[in-house]
Amino acid sequence: MARLRVGIISFAHVHAPGHVEQLKLRPDVEIVGAYDDNRERGLHFAGRYGLELLDSLDKLLARRPDVVVIDSENSKHLEHVRAAAEAGVHVFCEKPIGASLEMAVAIRDVVRRAGILFTTGFNSRFNPEVALLKDLVERGELGAVYMARVRVAHSAAIDRWFGGWSGWFASRGEAGGGGFLDLGIHGADLLRFVLGDEAVEVQGFVSNATGSYDIDDQGVGLIRFSRGALGILDAGWTQLVEHMPWAPLEVYGSRGSALRTWIGLMYYTRERRGWVKPAPPHVPVRSALEDLIEAVKAGRQPLITVDDAVKAQEIIEAVYVSSREGKSVKLPIGPR
């Protein structure tokens, strides 16, 4: 079988090098070229990975890639998704897919009209412990779920990570939001995924604690789901949490509780009369990008869809609105 042809659109995102490295490890993938509107940045990364840098997006799309990986600034995602979709090219777009919910909805509409496959980087869904936790919830092992909590955070504002080519992360015009959008989007998706439910109301607080950047660096959202569970989402750039799991999770139900901690996933039920630390399934670690490649090859939908991306962004936007207006926000707040 011919190798899947992949094009790279921008190296703006800090995850772009990792995406290229994933692709170069796959014998079934050929990177046909790269484009970056920042030529200095493009030359740097194209040189590092031995890629041909093209001087326009049209020239990249003229090479007829099967898939493009969009790692541009959030504000440029719609432009780049639209160009790929009009060329009939499937899309991996880094999260959040839009600098706003309005942009995310516009991207969803473009994807639907074009009929292309689309996914985004909610890689925590592929973590074996997250999959185990979701299974516990679905099987009713914990009973009716009353509360779930997730934290996704690091120290970017404390340690002033962003500058130069990554400075756009702290630019409201280019990113759309700061630490809470950047990392909270992962937590919003995790809560939807683990609970298998949709948010119906949000109350939130977003702030700038460090003053390192002229944008929010932390936030908390309290989310009510349709079946009654409450979700607590804690995210931002103000936590020194080195050597801890990327996204600690807690789920509390009528029959038991499950915790993902630094020593792994554990759960408790009264029926079992103690805590259990199950071994996660021995499956290859996967990513959303790899899942899209497999989906294109198999002719199926990716496991994370454009609708998932929009619904997570809707939760995050509702937290911003709630914080700004000082009241709870009912969902949906955007068109379905």
SULKAVEN-V568261 format. One line per field, one symbol per residue. ss: DSSP state (a for helix, b for strand, c for the rest). phi: phi as a letter, one per 20 degrees, with the letter a starting at -180 (. if undefined). psi: psi as a letter, one per 20 degrees, with the letter a starting at -180 (. if undefined). A space follows every 50 residues. Layout:
ss->???
phi->???
psi->???
This chain:
ss->cccbbbbbbccccccaaaaaaaaaccccbbbbbbbcccaaaaaaaaaaac ccbbccaaaaacccccbbbbcccaaaaaaaaaaaaacccbbbbccccccc aaaaaaaaaaaaaacccbbbccaaaacaaaaaaaaaaaccccccbbbbbb bbbccccccccccaaaaaaacaaaacccaaaaaaaaaaaaaaaaacccbb bbbbbbbccccccccccbbbbbbbbccccbbbbbbbccccccccccccbb bbbccbbbbbbccbbbbbbccccbbbcccccccccccaaaaaaaaaaacc cccccaaaaaaaaaaaaaaaaaaaacccbbcccccc
phi->.fffecdddndfffeggffffgffeefecceeqccbfeffffffffffdm deeeebfgffffelffcdddceggfdffgfffffffemdfcdcfeffcfb fgfffffgffffffmeebbceefffefgfffffffgfffmfemfedbccc ccbbdgffelfeamfeffgddgfeenaegffgdfgffffffgfffmbdfc bccbccbdeemfceafcbaccdceefeofddddcbqdccecfmcggcgcc cccfdrcccdcfdoecbccffelreddffffecgfdcfffffgffffemc fffddffffffffffffffgffffembfcedfdcfe
psi->pqqpppqpnqkhqiigghgghghiipijppoirqppinhggghghhghjk qpoqjqhghghijlqhqqookrqhiiggghggggghjkpqpppqqqhqir hgggghgghggghhkrqprrlmihhjphhgggggggghijhjbpphqqpq poqakhhgjmhprchjhhhjohhhhhrchhgghhhghggggggghlrqqi qqprpprohhjhqlrqirrppppprhjiqpppopqakkpnkqkrqgnpqp ppaiiaqppoaijapqqpqhhikrqpnqpqqnqpprrhghhgghgghikr qqhprhhggghghggghhggggghikrqpqqqirq.
